[in-house]
Structure formats: C-alpha cells, structure tokens
C-alpha cells in the first residue's frame, strides 16, 4: 500500500540535528508516510546515528558527497508516496505537521505546500539572531492558512507537492537558488505555493553573520546559473543579473563600505543594526553577482 507522504531529508555531517528531525517525523501521527534520509557522504557519526533507528518507515540511502541537489534527487527517485515532502535536516516538525500538509493538498489540488518554519528561542538572542528571526518569519507573518505566496514563495526549507508534479533539482555549483529555480519551473506549469500555517517546524540551524554573508555571496554567483537556465527579463531582474540591476547594486551596496562595518562591529548593539545587516547581505550578494558574471 502506497504511503500518503514520502519525506525526503538530505543530510551531511549533522548527526545530532538529523537525529532530532528523524525522531520528530517518526512521532507524527494520523498520516501514513515513508521517511527517506539521504546521507550525502557524511564523515561524522551520521551513519551510526541513523542505523540506531529501528523503524520500518525509515529508509537510509548513502552516496558519495555530491551536494544538496543530488541528495534530494536521489531521495525523490526512491519516493513512493502520493505526495513528496522535501525537508532540510535541521527543520524539526511539530505535532500535526503532516496532517496539516495533507489538509492543504485536499483543499488545493495541484498546489505546493510551504511549511511555517521559525527560528526557536533556544538559538539565542544575539543581535544577528534577532534580526534573522524577524527576517525569516516576515514573509508569512499574518498570512492565513492556504494563503498564496507568489513565485518567490518557493524559497523553502520544507515543502510538499504531489509526487506526479515533482521534478529534479538543478545541480548548481554552490549554495542558493535551487528551490527558486525548481519553483520557477513549477510556477510556469501552474503549480502555486501556499502557506501551510498549521505545519510548524523549528529551524534549528545555528546561524551567524559571517556564515550568512558567505551564503549570500554564493547566491550572487549562483544567480548566473539560474539565469542561464532561464534567460528571461523576469529572471534577470529577479536575480539581479540584469545590467541595470547590477549597476544599481554596485552603487547602492559597495563592498568597501561593507568592509568598514565588518572591521568594527560596535554598531551591532545600536538601534540601526537591522538596517546595517540588510545592507551587508545585499553587499555580499552584489559581490557574488560581480564574481559570477564571467563564470
């Protein structure tokens, strides 16, 4: 008998995080599912940790390290459910998570369900964590269950859709835009992302400014790969690769100014810290755009 959901979780060297996520999924009730964890060549105790779970719903695939897209695609290839749910290894679902996703699909045929993730209080209250918590939740705050999210709504850490509509992820050479690129293809086929307000999950990744800036810079480089796959004016302006966008960003977010903020960080305790964080992320992204132009 086919399960209702195939939950696909890629993981790499995050044994303690993936253990919490797996445990939380195995505790879900009221919906049949299979849990496919793809170990993307971990060198930490991930294989041993996953082997410790004795549950027939769990399948573990192991492959040489090939990146997030390849791991997700390997899990997708093995999925047997009516719906597939892609979930990051650091996104821990609350009770009723799968029931909420199923409810959305029953109401909106052919939609994609985007989970409501949040940054838990346990991750702390540093200035940057507070900024990131507000930023991460801004896109869905105040939205009702089932609310449409637009084509940018495919930016996700946890998303479900009918298996028959699922497509492989593009193997970009770096962090960023994988979900949006898949979302762009799905959007053009009529698949619309909608918020699953009852599918709450805590995003347990311990974030910091330096790591996030590196990700933003990578996103700027990868934007060119997205554009080369979909060379349209819409994608050019959306990603910022359009010459007018790049000219504006170079003027508005100069990296020299960003470096001055990064050398002396006493501003982080001030009232304008959030605005400076936003500037730094845009500046890092702009640097990536300029670096990726000739790639």
C-alpha positions in Angstrom: 0.0 0.0 0.0 1.5 3.3 -1.0 2.2 5.8 1.8 0.5 9.2 1.7 3.8 11.0 2.0 7.4 10.4 1.1 9.5 12.6 3.3 13.0 13.3 1.7 15.7 14.6 4.0 19.2 15.2 2.7 21.9 15.4 5.3 25.7 15.9 5.5 27.8 15.8 8.7 25.0 16.9 11.1 24.4 13.8 13.1 22.7 15.4 16.1 20.5 17.6 14.0 19.3 14.9 11.7 18.6 12.6 14.6 16.2 15.2 16.1 14.5 15.7 12.8 14.1 12.0 12.2 12.8 11.4 15.6 10.2 14.2 15.3 9.0 12.8 11.9 8.7 9.2 13.3 6.5 10.7 16.0 4.0 12.1 13.5 0.5 10.5 13.7 -2.6 10.2 11.6 -0.9 10.1 8.2 1.0 7.2 6.6 4.4 8.0 5.4 7.9 6.8 4.5 11.0 8.7 5.6 13.9 8.7 3.1 17.1 10.1 4.6 19.9 10.6 2.0 23.3 10.6 3.7 25.4 12.6 1.3 28.8 11.1 2.2 28.9 12.1 5.9 32.2 11.5 7.7 30.8 12.2 11.2 28.7 9.7 13.2 25.6 10.2 10.9 25.6 6.6 9.6 25.7 5.2 13.1 23.1 7.5 14.4 20.7 6.7 11.6 21.4 3.0 12.0 20.1 3.3 15.6 16.6 4.0 14.5 14.6 0.7 14.2 11.5 1.7 12.3 10.3 0.2 9.0 9.1 3.6 7.8 12.7 4.8 7.7 15.0 4.2 4.7 18.6 5.4 4.6 20.4 6.0 1.3 24.1 6.6 1.3 26.0 8.2 -1.5 29.4 9.8 -2.1 29.3 13.5 -1.3 27.6 15.2 -4.3 25.7 18.2 -2.9 22.2 19.1 -1.8 20.5 18.8 -5.2 22.0 15.4 -5.9 20.9 14.2 -2.4 17.4 15.5 -2.9 17.2 14.0 -6.3 18.3 10.6 -5.1 15.6 10.6 -2.5 13.0 11.8 -5.0 13.9 8.9 -7.3 13.0 6.4 -4.5 9.8 8.1 -3.4 6.6 6.0 -3.5 4.1 8.3 -1.8 1.2 10.2 -3.2 3.0 13.4 -2.1 6.6 14.1 -1.6 7.8 16.5 1.1 11.4 17.9 0.9 12.6 18.8 4.4 16.0 20.0 5.5 17.8 18.1 8.2 17.7 21.0 10.6 14.0 21.6 10.3 12.2 19.8 13.2 8.4 19.4 12.7 5.9 19.9 15.5 2.9 17.5 16.1 0.3 17.6 13.4 2.8 18.7 10.8 2.0 16.0 8.1 -1.7 16.2 8.9 -1.6 20.0 8.1 0.2 19.3 4.8 -2.4 16.7 3.8 -5.2 19.1 4.7 -3.8 21.7 2.4 -3.5 19.3 -0.5 -7.0 18.1 0.0 -8.3 21.7 -0.3 -5.9 22.9 -3.1 -5.4 20.3 -5.7 -2.1 20.6 -7.5 -0.6 23.1 -5.1 2.8 23.1 -3.3 2.6 23.4 0.5 5.2 25.6 2.3 5.7 24.8 6.0 5.7 27.6 8.6 9.2 27.5 9.9 10.6 29.7 12.7 13.8 30.3 14.5 13.4 28.9 18.0 14.2 31.0 21.1 16.7 28.3 22.1 19.1 29.6 19.4 19.6 32.7 21.4 19.1 36.4 21.3 22.3 37.9 19.8 21.6 41.0 17.6 22.1 39.0 14.4 19.9 36.1 15.6 17.1 38.6 16.5 17.5 40.1 13.0 17.4 36.7 11.3 14.4 35.6 13.3 12.4 38.6 12.2 13.6 38.3 8.6 12.9 34.6 8.4 9.3 35.0 9.6 8.4 38.3 7.8 7.2 36.6 4.6 4.4 34.7 6.3 3.6 36.7 9.4 -0.1 37.5 9.4 -1.0 35.2 6.5 -3.8 32.8 6.7 -3.6 29.0 6.2 -3.6 28.3 2.4 -2.5 31.9 1.6 -0.8 32.1 -1.9 2.9 33.1 -1.6 3.7 34.1 -5.2 6.5 32.8 -7.3 9.1 33.8 -4.7 7.3 31.6 -2.2 9.3 28.5 -3.3 12.2 29.6 -1.1 11.8 26.9 1.4 13.4 24.6 4.0 10.3 22.3 3.9 7.8 21.9 1.0 5.4 19.3 -0.2 3.7 18.7 -3.5 2.0 15.8 -5.4 4.7 13.3 -6.4 3.4 13.3 -10.0 4.3 17.1 -10.2 7.7 16.8 -8.6 10.8 17.5 -10.7 14.5 17.1 -10.1 16.6 19.9 -8.7 19.2 21.6 -10.8 22.8 20.8 -9.6 24.1 24.3 -9.1 27.7 24.8 -8.1 27.2 26.4 -4.8 24.7 27.5 -2.2 21.5 29.2 -3.3 18.6 29.5 -5.8 18.0 25.7 -6.1 14.5 25.9 -4.6 13.6 29.1 -6.6 14.8 27.5 -9.9 12.6 24.5 -9.3 9.8 26.8 -8.2 10.1 28.8 -11.4 9.6 25.7 -13.5 6.7 24.6 -11.3 5.1 28.0 -11.4 5.2 28.1 -15.2 3.3 24.7 -15.1 0.6 26.2 -12.9 1.8 24.9 -9.5 1.2 27.6 -6.9 2.9 27.7 -3.4 0.6 28.1 -0.5 1.3 28.5 3.2 0.6 25.6 5.5 0.1 27.6 8.7 -0.5 24.5 10.8 2.7 22.8 9.6 5.0 24.5 12.1 8.7 23.5 12.4 11.7 24.9 14.2 14.7 25.7 12.0 17.5 24.6 14.3 20.4 25.8 12.3 22.8 27.9 14.4 23.3 31.0 12.3 25.9 33.8 12.5 26.7 36.8 10.4 29.9 35.6 8.7 28.3 32.3 7.6 25.2 34.1 6.3 27.3 36.6 4.3 29.2 33.7 2.7 25.9 32.2 1.7 24.6 35.5 0.3 27.8 35.8 -1.8 27.4 32.3 -3.1 23.8 33.1 -4.0 25.0 36.0 -6.1 27.3 33.7 -8.0 24.7 31.0 -8.5 22.2 33.6 -9.7 24.0 33.5 -13.1 23.5 29.7 -13.3 19.8 30.3 -12.7 19.6 33.0 -15.4 21.5 30.9 -17.9 18.9 28.1 -17.5 16.0 30.7 -17.8 17.3 33.7 -19.8 14.3 35.9 -19.4 13.9 39.6 -18.4 11.8 38.5 -15.4 14.6 36.2 -14.1 17.2 38.8 -14.9 15.6 41.4 -12.7 14.6 38.9 -10.0 18.1 37.6 -9.6 19.8 41.0 -10.2 21.9 39.8 -13.1 20.3 42.4 -15.4 22.8 45.2 -16.3 20.6 47.9 -14.7 20.2 45.9 -11.5 23.9 45.3 -11.3 24.7 48.9 -11.9 22.3 50.0 -9.1 23.5 47.4 -6.7 27.2 48.3 -7.3 26.3 51.9 -6.5 24.0 51.2 -3.5 25.9 48.4 -1.8 29.6 49.0 -2.3 31.8 46.3 -0.7 34.3 48.8 0.6 31.6 50.2 2.9 30.6 46.7 4.0 34.2 46.0 5.0 34.3 49.1 7.1 31.2 47.8 9.0 32.8 44.4 9.4 36.1 45.7 10.8 34.4 47.5 13.7 31.1 45.9 14.9 30.1 48.1 17.8 27.1 49.2 15.7 25.6 45.8 16.4 24.4 47.0 19.7 22.8 50.1 18.3 19.2 50.9 17.1 20.3 50.8 13.4 21.8 47.3 13.5 19.0 45.7 11.5 19.4 48.2 8.6 23.2 47.5 8.6 22.6 43.8 8.5 20.4 44.2 5.5 23.0 46.4 3.8 25.7 43.8 4.4 23.7 40.9 3.0 22.9 43.0 -0.1 26.6 43.9 -0.4 27.7 40.3 -0.2 25.1 39.3 -2.7 26.3 42.0 -5.1 29.9 40.8 -4.7 28.7 37.4 -5.7 26.9 38.8 -8.8 30.1 40.6 -9.9 32.2 37.5 -9.3 29.8 35.2 -11.2 29.4 37.4 -14.2 32.3 35.8 -16.1 31.7 32.2 -14.9 
